[in-house]
Amino acid sequence: MGKAGRLLFCLIVGVIAVIIAVQWTTFNDQRKSDTTMKIHHAVITVSVETSSNELDITEEITGLNTDSIYQFQFPTNVSGFTCSNLDGKPCRKTDEQGASYSTKDKGFVLRYHVPINGDSRAFLLEDWIVKVGGVEKWRISINITDTNKQKGSWAAGIPFHGSESKDLIQYTVFKGKNTYPAIYWQREKLENVRITNGIDIYRKSQSSMGTPEFSDFAALAKKGHVSMVLTDSGIDASSSGLIVSREDKGLRYQLARELVSRRFAQLRSEEAWIIEAITSLFANDIATTGRAEKAITELKRNLSSEELYAFKELIAKEKNLLSFRRLDKLLGIAAGLETNYFSMNKDIRSPYTELAFHGKRSLFVNGRSKGYLTVMDLGESILLPARETIEALGYTYKVNKGFVYMEKGKESYRFQKDSALFEHNGEKFGLVERPFVEKEGVLFVKSETIQTLFNVFVAEEGRKIKLTSG
């Protein structure tokens, strides 16, 4: 290759290198941009002014991404809605329905009205704030300026931060994060009592009821806030961090349910049983619906009191939202084994699967190591994986059309998989119960069956399974 050829080759290589570098930089910038688009730490300030029959609301949202599109979710009874940017200029609509907007200065100012029953002695607003879709994390403040109902008391599903009365105006402030809380008002005065971080109680100052004891919910309450209004106003409801109830009703269960509900992402109706189950576990109450009741019965039957306590503590201290798969993991940690119990039972339309734990065990046959088995631990007994166990004893093993075949020398067995009947060397026999159990698509054999059929004793020693010929 001549000097001109080498120069041309170097030039081409250089151009390619520059192109690759530019594309890599663009790719990284795009990834950073995509990441930024998904992670918002917005600040929402909801200023409320009262009038006789409605609340006048100004909602300021800051900390958003410029030139991003945000979908607003409107309460059903909102009226007079307007949207402006932080500089006061009108927001730019991106759809004909007026539900999607974009911003050039990282925020919006929304103004709207929400109706109230001005003549009632109390009211609860559950869905009253315009929500901003696509925002994952936010801090929220509710500042109430009350010139119309200043003789009453306000409560919200986020922490109370103070109240002050001046002349004919009452100011009340609440602050929280990652929620759109319900608010409540009643004519009678209420005092706020902080039970523990995450739990507030509002009640009449002259209430004869002592301070409820909820210290065992302290860890559970660290991941969310619940306010409980104890009143005889006639309202009995629970929504968005706020419980309104009579003093003599099941407070522990209501509180536990609200705290537990906030630990899960949105559940389908077929999966909602898990809220009752975990609530019953924390409130030490009875679950009454089918799958929740079965779950609590199974847990109490198969776990020791120490393991059950450890499971509750792991749930309470979990940093992320709970899922069925995560509950399996936490239950496995508490029991020292593994399980798919919650995942297998998440949908109430699917057949119920009993609680079973599984874990890896070293296998020894007549003192010789034969590798590992994944066994099912049923508490009072264990199930051994049929194929691995039978083959470790020197038999061939085959499943075909509902039958299980085993052979070793002149010995042969044929079992009906779902029956207690079997053949041994062509002769028919029967066992007291079926020898095989199918769990999660895998065939297991009971340890008692191994002992009965093959005169082999099964012993579990720590993390070892020992099979010894009799």
N, C-alpha and C positions, 0 to 999 in steps of 0.2 A: 504494500500500500504506500503510495507516494505521500509527500508532505501535504498536498491539497486534500487528499482523501482522509488523512488523519485529522486534519483541521475540521473537515466537514463532519466527521464522526463525532468529534468532541463537541461541536456546535449542537448536533442533534441530541446527544446525551444531556447537554446543559439545558436545552429547551424542555426536554422531557422531565428533568429534575425540577425545573421551575414550575411546570404544570402540576406535577404531583404535590409539590409543597403548597401551592395555592389551593388545590383541591382539599388537601388535608387540613389546612387552616380553616377553609370554608366549612368543612365537615365538623370540626371541633367547635367553631363558632355557632353552627346550627344546633349542635348538641347542647351547648351552654344555653342557647336561646330557648330550646325546647324545655330544658330543665327549669329555667326561670319562669317559663310560661305556666308550669304546673305547680310551682310552689309560691303561694301568695301569703303574705303576713299582713292582712288588711286590718285597718282600725275602723270600727263602725260606731258612730256616736248618734244615738237616737234621742232627740230632744222632743219632749211631749208637753204640750200646753192644753189645759183642760177647758172645756166649755160645757154648757148645760147638757148637750146631747151628743157630743162627739169629742174625739181627741184630735188636735191639730199636730201633725208629726213632721219634723224635719230630720231626715236621716242622711248624715254625712258619711261617705265611705272614702277612705284614703288608703294609699299603699298598693294600688292596683298597677297593672302593667299598661303602658301607653299603647295605643293602637290595637288592643285586644278587644274581642267582642264578649260582652257579658250578658247572660240571659237572666232577666228578672223574673222572680216567682211571686205573683201577687196574691195576697189574701182575697177571699171572695167578696168582702164587703168594703174594699178600698174605693174611695172616690176622690175626685179633684187631683189626680196624679200629675205631677210635673217633674221633669228631670233637667238638671243643668250641670255643667262642668264646674270645677272648683273656682274657675274665674268668672262664673255667673252666666256664661254663654250656654245656649241650649245644647243638650246632648245630641249626638248624631244617631238617629235610628238606623238599624241595619235590616229591619224587616217591616212588613206592612202592618203586622199586629201590634207593633210598638212594645214588644217584650225584650228585644235585643238592642243593646247600645254599645258604643265604643267611646273611649275617652282618650284625650290627648294630654291631659295633665294629671294622670294617675288617680283620678277619683271622680265621684259624682256627689251631687246634692239632690236628694229626692224629697219632695213635699207631697203630702197626701192627708186624707182624713179617714178616721175609723169611727163608726157610730157606736154609741153606748146607750144604755138605758138609764137616763139621768134620774129617774124616779125610784130606782131600785135601791134597796139597802146594801146591796153588794153586787159586784159583777166580776167575771173572770174572762180574760181575753187570751185564747190559746194560740190562734194564728192571726197575728195583727201586724207583723213587720214584713216589709218587702225584702225578700231574700235575694242574694246575689249568687247565681250559679257559677261554678268554676273556681270558687275561692275555698281553699282547703283549710286554712287556719286564719283565725281572726280574733281580735280583742273587741269586746262590745261594752259600751256604756249606755245606760238609760238614765237620762236626766229629766225628771218630772217637775214642771213648774205648775203648781196647782193653785189657781185663784178661785175655783168654783167648788171644790170638794175638800177644802183645807182642814175641815174638822174630822175627816176620816183618816184611814191608814192605807198605805200601799205595800204590796209585797211582790217579789219577782222570783223567777227561777234561776237567778244568779245572786252572788253575795251582796248583801246590803252594805252600803258604804257611808251612810249617814243621812240625816234629815234635819232641816232647820226651818223654823217658822219666823217670818218677818212681816209685821203688820197683817195684811190680808193675804199673804202669799206663803205657801209651804213648798220647800224644795226637798226633793228626795232623789238620792243617787244610788244606782246599782251598777256593779262592774263584774264582768266575767269573760269567758272566752269560748270559742268554738261551739256556740249554741245560739238559737233565737228563742229566748225565754218567754214563757207565759207571764202575764201580770194580773194582779188581783187588787181590788179596792173594796173596802167596806166602811160604813159610817162609824162604827164603834172603833175606839182607839185600840191599837195593838202594840205590844212591846216586842222587840226583837231580841232573841237569846241565841248566842252562838254555842251550839252543843259541842262541836268539834269542827276542825277544818273540813268544809264540804257539807255541813249540815247546819241549817238555821231553822229556828222555830219562831213563829209569830203567834202570840196569844194575848188574851186580856191580862192587864197588869194585876188585876185582883183575882186571877184564876187560882182555884184551890188545888189544882193539879200540880204535883211536884215536877221537877225537870225530868223528862224521860231519859232513860239510860240507853244510849246507843253507842257506847264506846267500842263495842265489838264490830261496829261498822266503819270505824275510823279509816282503816286501810282501804276499804272499798270506796269510801267517799273521797279519797284523794284524787281520783281520776275524773271527778265530776261533782257538781254541786246540786243539792236538793234543798228547797225551802218548804217547810211544812207550816200551814196556817191552821191552827186549832180553833175552831169557831162553830157557832150555832147559827150561822147566817143562812143556812138552807142549801148552800152549794156543797156538793160532794164530788170532787173530780181530781184527776191526776193528769198533768200534761206538761211537757217541756220544762222539767226541773221543778215544778210547783205542785204540791199536794195540798188540797183544801179538804178538811175533814173534821168531823166531830171528835172531841177529845177521847171518847170511849170506844172508838172504832179501832180495828187492827192496825195500829200505827207501824209496828215493826214490819209487818208484811208489806204494807204500802210503801214504806221507805226502802226496804230491800228491793222491791220490784222496780222502783224508779231508778235506783242506783245500778241494778243489774242491767236494765234495759239500755242504759247509756253506754254499756260496755260492748254492745254488739253493733255491727253495721246493720243496715236495713235487712230484715228477715222477710222471707215469703210467708204467707199464712200457714203453709204446711210445715214450716220450721219454727213457728213461734212458740211451740211447746217448751223449747229449751229455756225460755225466760221464766216460765212457771217452775220448772225443775230447779234451776240454779237459785231462784228466789226462795223456794221452799228450803233449800239447803242452808242458806244464810239465815233465814228467819226462823229456822227450826220449826217449820209449820208443815202441815199435811198438803201434799199435792193432790188434786182431785181429778184432773183430766188424765185420760188413758196413758199416753206415752210418758208424760211427766211423772205420774205416779209410779209406773214401772221403773223408771230411771232411778228415782229416789230409793225405792225398795231394793233394787240391785246394788246400788252404791253402799247402802247401809249393811247389806248382807255380806258383801264381798270385801269391804274395807274395814280395817280396824279403826277405832276412834282416832288414833294418832294419824293414820293415813288420810282419813276424812278431813281432819283439821288441816293437814298439810295441803290437801287439794284446795280447800277454801282459801288458804293463805296465798297460794300460787295464783289463784284467780284474782284475788284482791290486789295483788302487787303487780299484775301483768301490765306492762306499759302500753301495749298496742291493743287495738280492738280485738275482741274475741271472735273465734270462728269454731265450727265443729272440729276441724282438724287440730286447732290449737288446744281445745279442751282435751282431745285425745292425748296430746303431748303432755299437758299438765297432769292429767290423771295418771299417765304412765310414770312420770317423775315421782309423784306422790307414792305410788305403789311399788316402784322399783322394777317395773316391767313395761311392756308396750301394749297398746290396745288401739283398735279402730272403732270402739263402741259407739261414740257419738256420731262419727261420720257414717257408719252403717245405718244409723237410726234417724238421721236428720230429717227425712221426709216421712210424715206420718202415713203416706199412701203406700210406702214400701213395707214388706213384712218385718216384724220386729225381730231383732237379733239380741240374744242374751249377752250380758257382759262377760267377756273373757279376756284374759291377759295372755300375751305371748312374749317369749324371750328366748335368746340363744343359750343353749346348754351344751357342755361337753358330753359326749357319749362314750361310755366304756362298756364293752361286752366281755364278760369273764376276765376283767382286769386289763384288757387291751383297748387302747384309744381307737375310736372309730370316727373321729371328726366331731361335727356339731349337729345339733338338732334345734329347730325352732318349735318349742312346745307351747301348748295352750294351758294356762293356769286357770282352773275354775274354782280356786279357793280350797275346796275339800279334796279335789283330785286334779290330776293333770291328764291332758290328752297328748299323745305322741303322734308325730306325722307318720302316716301309715307306711308310705313307700320307703322312707329312709330307715325306719325302725325294722321293718320286715327284711329288707335287704341286708341290714347290719347283722341280722341273725342267720344269714346265709341262704335265704330263700329268694327265688325269683318272684317278681311281683308284676301283675298286669291287671288293668281294669278295662273291661270291654262289655258294652251294652248292659250296664247295670250290675255286672258280676265282678267280683274280685278273685283273681286266681293267684295261688302261691304254690311253689314247688321247691322241694329240696330232696335230692336223691329219690327214694321210693315214696316219700311223703308228698301228698298233694291235698290242697284245700280249694274249695270253691264256695264263696260267700255271695249271697244276695246283698248288695250294698245297703239297701234300706230294710233289711229283715234280720231277725235273730236266727234264721235257719242257715245251715251250711252243710257241706259234704266234706268228709275226710276219707280219702282213699276210696271214694265211691259210695260210702255209707252216709246216710242222712242223720244229722244231729240238730239240736237246737240249744241256744243259750237263753238265759233269763231275759236279757235285753239285747238290743242291737249292738254289735261290736264297733261299728264305725259311726263317726259323726262328721258331717261336712260343715266346715267353718270357712267363710270367705273364699269359697271355691276350692278348698284344699280338704282332702280326706284325712281324718285323724282316727287313731285307734285308742281305745281306753286301756289304761295300764292294767286293769283287772283282766281284760281279755287276753293280753300277752301272758299273764301268769296262768290263766285257766287253760289256754290252748297249747302253749309250748312249754309249760312247766318252767317258766323263766321268771325270776323274781325281779321286780322293778323297784329301785330305790332312788330317791332324790336327795342328794347331799350338797347343799349350797347350790352352786351352778353346775353340778354334775348329775347326769342320769346314768345309773349303773344297772346293767342287765346281767343277771347271774343265773346260769343254768342250775336247776334243782337236782 
